[in-house]
Amino acid sequence: MHTAHRLLGAVALTGASLGLTGCLPAEPFPGRQGSQVLNDSVTALRGASTFTVSGTASKDGVTTQVNLSISSTGECRGTTSAQRGGALDVVRTRDHTFIRSDEASILALTKDMPEDEASRAREELTGRWMRMENTAPSVKGLTALCDRDGLLREIYSVPYAEKGALTKIDGQEAVTINTTQGVFHVATKGEPFLLKVTTSGPNPIDLTFTGINQPVQVDVPADKDVYDADDNG
């Protein structure tokens, strides 16, 4: 009888030990250093057919709020708004970029023009889309965040990256990657997609990546609503 009790006790202790062990969180991406995990996350996101980027990005002291859906084939749509006021609707196809300014943005764009030019510009642009060739120099600045590869290029090979705590980003479990340039969050389930990046410095960004591999519908504006910037209509 005593032997049976000892056996039952041993089984109970073993079960308790297993139960406690099962509660301990497993290390995310075992055997992979933080820099490797970060590079893997950029590669995975670059390989996605689509994703949506939202948040803020700063350049030369100007902060822009963005919400853009981007496809691997170059299409892009969404909105941007800068500190100077107003918002822009953006639609980019493989050949053209369409920009539509709201009233506040048009006023900001034309405030330094002579009144006759400003009045004409406001009449031409209000409620209409401005169409430009994607090769136009002015387009690159307006739609820099639509450039998927350019957006992700600077994140690749960030030095001194270390894995940190687990957290949740938009309901997804993610591991924190701490670097000298900022904090990154990488999905731990399924593909190791980059989910969020926050950096400091002269051009800080705070961007979240969602809608990964979800279809992006890019509707080209009707010709009657389009103003061709190249030939001034």
C-alpha positions in Angstrom: 0.0 0.0 0.0 2.8 2.4 0.9 4.5 1.5 -2.4 1.3 2.3 -4.3 1.1 5.7 -2.5 4.7 6.5 -3.3 4.1 5.6 -7.0 0.9 7.8 -7.2 2.8 10.6 -5.5 5.6 10.4 -8.0 3.2 10.4 -10.9 1.4 13.5 -9.4 4.7 15.4 -9.0 5.8 14.5 -12.5 2.4 15.8 -13.9 2.8 19.0 -11.9 6.3 19.5 -13.2 5.1 19.0 -16.8 2.2 21.3 -16.2 4.5 24.1 -14.9 6.9 23.6 -17.8 4.1 23.9 -20.3 3.2 27.3 -18.8 6.7 28.7 -19.6 6.7 30.8 -22.8 8.9 29.3 -25.5 11.6 31.6 -27.0 10.3 33.0 -30.3 12.5 32.1 -33.2 14.9 29.9 -31.3 18.5 30.0 -32.6 17.8 33.2 -34.6 19.5 36.4 -33.5 17.4 39.6 -33.4 19.0 41.0 -36.6 18.2 37.7 -38.4 14.6 37.8 -37.2 14.3 41.5 -38.3 15.7 40.7 -41.8 13.4 37.7 -42.1 10.4 40.0 -41.3 11.3 42.5 -44.0 11.8 39.7 -46.5 8.4 38.2 -45.6 6.6 41.6 -45.8 8.3 42.3 -49.1 7.0 39.0 -50.4 3.4 39.7 -49.5 1.1 40.5 -52.4 -0.4 43.5 -50.5 -0.3 45.3 -47.2 -1.6 48.5 -45.6 0.8 50.9 -43.9 -0.6 53.5 -41.5 0.9 55.9 -39.0 3.3 58.8 -39.2 6.5 59.5 -41.1 8.7 62.6 -40.9 11.0 64.1 -43.4 12.9 67.4 -43.0 10.8 68.3 -40.0 7.5 67.8 -41.7 5.3 65.0 -40.3 2.8 63.2 -42.6 0.0 61.0 -41.5 -0.5 58.1 -43.9 -3.0 55.3 -44.5 -2.0 53.5 -47.8 -2.7 50.1 -49.2 0.2 48.9 -51.4 0.5 46.0 -53.8 3.6 44.1 -55.0 2.8 45.1 -58.6 3.0 48.9 -57.9 -0.6 49.9 -57.3 -1.3 52.1 -54.2 -4.3 53.9 -52.8 -5.2 55.7 -49.6 -4.7 59.1 -47.9 -2.0 61.3 -46.6 -2.1 64.5 -44.6 0.7 66.8 -43.6 1.2 69.3 -40.8 0.7 72.2 -43.2 -3.0 71.3 -43.3 -5.4 69.4 -45.5 -5.4 65.9 -46.9 -4.6 64.1 -50.1 -6.3 61.1 -51.7 -3.8 59.1 -53.6 -4.3 56.4 -56.3 -1.3 55.0 -58.1 -1.5 52.6 -61.0 1.5 51.1 -62.9 1.7 54.2 -65.2 0.0 57.2 -63.4 -0.5 58.7 -60.1 -3.7 60.5 -59.3 -3.8 63.1 -56.4 -7.0 64.8 -55.1 -6.6 67.6 -52.6 -9.3 68.6 -50.1 -10.1 72.3 -49.7 -7.7 72.9 -46.9 -4.9 71.4 -48.8 -5.6 73.4 -52.0 -5.6 76.6 -49.9 -2.3 75.7 -48.4 -0.8 74.9 -51.8 -2.0 78.2 -53.3 -1.5 80.6 -50.5 1.7 82.1 -51.8 0.6 82.4 -55.4 -0.6 85.6 -57.0 -4.4 85.8 -56.5 -5.3 85.4 -60.2 -3.1 82.2 -60.4 -4.4 80.9 -57.0 -8.0 81.5 -58.1 -7.5 79.6 -61.3 -5.7 76.8 -59.6 -8.4 76.4 -57.0 -11.0 76.3 -59.7 -9.1 73.6 -61.7 -8.2 71.4 -58.7 -11.3 71.5 -56.4 -13.1 68.2 -56.5 -10.8 66.9 -59.3 -7.9 64.5 -59.5 -4.6 65.6 -60.8 -3.0 63.0 -63.0 0.8 62.7 -63.4 3.2 60.3 -65.0 4.9 58.1 -62.4 8.2 59.1 -63.9 7.6 62.8 -63.0 10.1 64.1 -60.3 7.3 65.7 -58.3 5.5 62.3 -58.0 8.3 60.6 -56.2 8.1 63.0 -53.2 4.3 62.8 -53.0 4.1 59.0 -53.1 7.4 57.9 -51.5 5.5 55.7 -49.1 3.9 53.9 -52.0 7.3 52.6 -53.0 7.2 49.3 -51.2 10.9 48.4 -51.7 12.1 51.9 -50.9 10.0 51.9 -47.7 11.4 48.6 -46.5 15.0 48.9 -47.8 16.2 51.0 -44.8 14.9 48.5 -42.3 17.0 45.7 -43.7 20.3 45.1 -42.0 19.7 47.3 -39.0 22.6 46.7 -36.6 22.6 45.7 -33.0 19.1 44.1 -32.9 18.1 42.0 -29.9 15.0 40.1 -29.2 12.8 41.4 -26.4 9.4 40.8 -24.8 6.3 39.4 -26.4 3.4 41.7 -27.1 0.3 42.0 -29.3 0.0 44.2 -32.4 -3.5 44.5 -33.9 -4.4 41.2 -32.1 -1.4 39.3 -33.4 1.4 38.0 -31.1 4.7 39.7 -31.8 8.2 39.7 -30.5 9.8 43.0 -29.8 13.1 43.6 -31.6 15.1 46.4 -29.9 17.8 48.2 -31.9 19.8 51.4 -31.7 17.6 53.0 -34.4 14.2 52.0 -32.9 11.8 49.3 -31.9 10.3 46.7 -34.3 7.6 44.1 -33.8 7.6 40.8 -35.7 4.7 38.3 -35.9 5.5 35.0 -34.2 2.7 32.9 -35.7 2.8 31.9 -39.4 4.9 34.1 -41.6 7.3 36.3 -39.6 5.8 39.5 -41.0 7.0 42.9 -39.8 4.0 44.4 -38.0 5.2 47.7 -36.5 8.2 50.0 -36.6 8.9 53.0 -34.4 12.2 54.9 -34.8 13.6 58.2 -33.5 16.2 60.5 -34.9 15.9 63.4 -37.4 13.3 61.6 -39.6 11.3 59.4 -37.1 8.6 57.0 -38.2 5.8 55.2 -36.4 4.2 52.8 -38.8 2.0 49.7 -38.5 1.5 47.1 -41.2 -1.9 45.4 -41.5 -4.1 43.9 -44.2 -1.2 41.6 -45.3 -2.1 39.6 -48.4 -5.6 41.1 -48.6 -6.8 42.4 -52.0 -6.3 46.0 -52.9 -9.0 47.5 -55.1 -7.6 50.4 -57.2 -10.3 52.3 -59.0 -9.0 54.7 -61.6 -10.8 58.1 -61.5 -13.1 58.9 -64.5 -11.6 61.1 -67.1 -14.2 63.8 -66.5 -12.9 64.2 -62.9 -9.2 64.3 -64.0 -6.9 67.3 -64.5 -3.7 66.5 -66.4 -0.9 68.2 -64.7 1.5 67.7 -67.6 -0.5 69.7 -70.1 -2.4 71.9 -67.6 -5.7 70.6 -68.9 
